[in-house]
Amino acid sequence: MSEPSEFSKEAARLTDAVHSLTATQAALVDAMRGVQGVMLFGMHDDLVQLDDELDNVYPEAFE
C-alpha cells in the first residue's frame, strides 16, 4: 500500500485543525452564554452583593 500524498496529509491536517477550531468555538459560545446569563439575570454572588450595597446607599430609590 502506498504512502499518502503530501496533499492528503495536508488535507487531513487542515481537517483536524477545523475540528479543533469548531470545538474551541463551541466552548467559547458556551462560556459567553454563561456570562450573558450572569449579566442579564444577576445570578452571580458579586452582582447580588453589589445590588444589595446600592439598595443600602440609595434606599429612597427603591421605596
Order of alpha helices (4+ residues) and beta strands (2+ residues): alpha-alpha
